[in-house]
């Protein structure tokens, strides 16, 4: 057994992109993992192998290739079931990503269930993908969108939820398990408890949480759960919507087409079984298989180790960054309540200027509103800089970031 | 200093700290607002016009150092020009003033947001004072071909 420290040092060699240099031979310091992660050889090879050796459409043809490709595609569904503890594989629907998953719920569940005067509750720290689909739905239905506010420490004010639930009109409460800007880990247990007591359904946006910590759907007890493959070493264009079978059965199809039908006649059609009812058309077979390889990779490391590694990095980064004069970190200081995402502003320097200067040192950080303008308004800032970590990041990466911030200070005479 | 820090020379940092023509004009003849959805930069420009001449121009809003510096330079160039002269201001006129001719594609929108707002303001003003539908169409085409 190798030590966890050497485990994380050794895995860097699996990521070919980390070998390249940027901006005049500088080490690539990739700190935009909340946006998307890099891919290990194991994932890249799985996709190449599929196209080189097994490529065929799934679920229909009887020849050897089709059988292999169907088997590999469906194997990822089983891997996901094991990975986040889902008892019934029929409840796992492949989508393009978290955004499509939430839109699917807003359309296929929202259409038959939401009526005039109903309320959908979201939170102030949601990504636009967990706000805009609901805005579209409530506008169409004459329903209402309400918010759970956030306190100055970057945590949700659950009293707001109580107030909304007390109206008796709430049909769905939707929230992210981890904020993509502040890294705050939501107290999902408490929210779901309250919603269950009120007979209200819950949707969890797991895009930021699933890649970084052990998630157990059965334990959480929510009704819908969404996440993306590309934020957890997998390819882009593939994600998952999970929902309880009893809920999925009350939903209308999202897209019509091949694979989602049982029988089609001239003027009517009947739907295929779950999950295929919601997987119309030829799916993203290669990337589903690549996603399976990503899950294998994470399972091998162990999600508890992933979380521990990130706690270590976040702690180190918070210490180092807090020591930079004029640098303000947003969100909670309590490491146990946050993931490896640090949003900050540096004196009066605009985040775009910060990002540009540190890019010159080979560092990829994100700057802007991070698709969370409601949160930016709440924080009363136009934008922030954001550094977010993953398994291949090291303390050296953080040291390089801190050094680059010193250059920013010099340029802007801070 | 290396790499990308080079574009942040003295003038840009100074303009971003102390922008020129920053503020609002209460009795403006035309005002326009636009923002950059990618980064959240947001600029308003107020213009005072007397006998087809831009006698005063001010901008306000939020933006990065590049955006603020370019807005300062643009308003300086524009002040005192006739409307027709101001219409011919091009991106090169702003960028060259600050040595930003080789700015990367991702930052060019920061640099040119204020120029876009200025042109939109001018066309709004001209459009308001046009009676001929054909002229309005011509103006629309010109505006669409700006970027």
HADDOCK unambig.tbl for C-alpha pairs under 7 A between the chains (distance, minus, plus):
assign (segid A and resid 23 and name CA) (segid B and resid 3 and name CA) 7.00 0.50 0.50
assign (segid A and resid 350 and name CA) (segid B and resid 64 and name CA) 4.80 0.50 0.50
assign (segid A and resid 350 and name CA) (segid B and resid 65 and name CA) 6.73 0.50 0.50
assign (segid A and resid 352 and name CA) (segid B and resid 64 and name CA) 6.14 0.50 0.50
assign (segid A and resid 353 and name CA) (segid B and resid 64 and name CA) 6.26 0.50 0.50
assign (segid A and resid 353 and name CA) (segid B and resid 65 and name CA) 6.62 0.50 0.50
assign (segid A and resid 356 and name CA) (segid B and resid 4 and name CA) 6.29 0.50 0.50
assign (segid A and resid 357 and name CA) (segid B and resid 4 and name CA) 5.17 0.50 0.50
assign (segid A and resid 357 and name CA) (segid B and resid 5 and name CA) 5.15 0.50 0.50
assign (segid A and resid 360 and name CA) (segid B and resid 2 and name CA) 7.00 0.50 0.50
assign (segid A and resid 360 and name CA) (segid B and resid 3 and name CA) 4.65 0.50 0.50
assign (segid A and resid 360 and name CA) (segid B and resid 4 and name CA) 4.59 0.50 0.50
assign (segid A and resid 360 and name CA) (segid B and resid 5 and name CA) 6.93 0.50 0.50
assign (segid A and resid 368 and name CA) (segid B and resid 39 and name CA) 4.79 0.50 0.50
assign (segid A and resid 368 and name CA) (segid B and resid 40 and name CA) 6.78 0.50 0.50
assign (segid A and resid 369 and name CA) (segid B and resid 39 and name CA) 6.54 0.50 0.50
assign (segid A and resid 369 and name CA) (segid B and resid 40 and name CA) 6.81 0.50 0.50
assign (segid A and resid 382 and name CA) (segid B and resid 40 and name CA) 6.12 0.50 0.50
assign (segid A and resid 383 and name CA) (segid B and resid 40 and name CA) 6.92 0.50 0.50
assign (segid A and resid 411 and name CA) (segid B and resid 8 and name CA) 6.81 0.50 0.50
assign (segid A and resid 412 and name CA) (segid B and resid 13 and name CA) 6.30 0.50 0.50
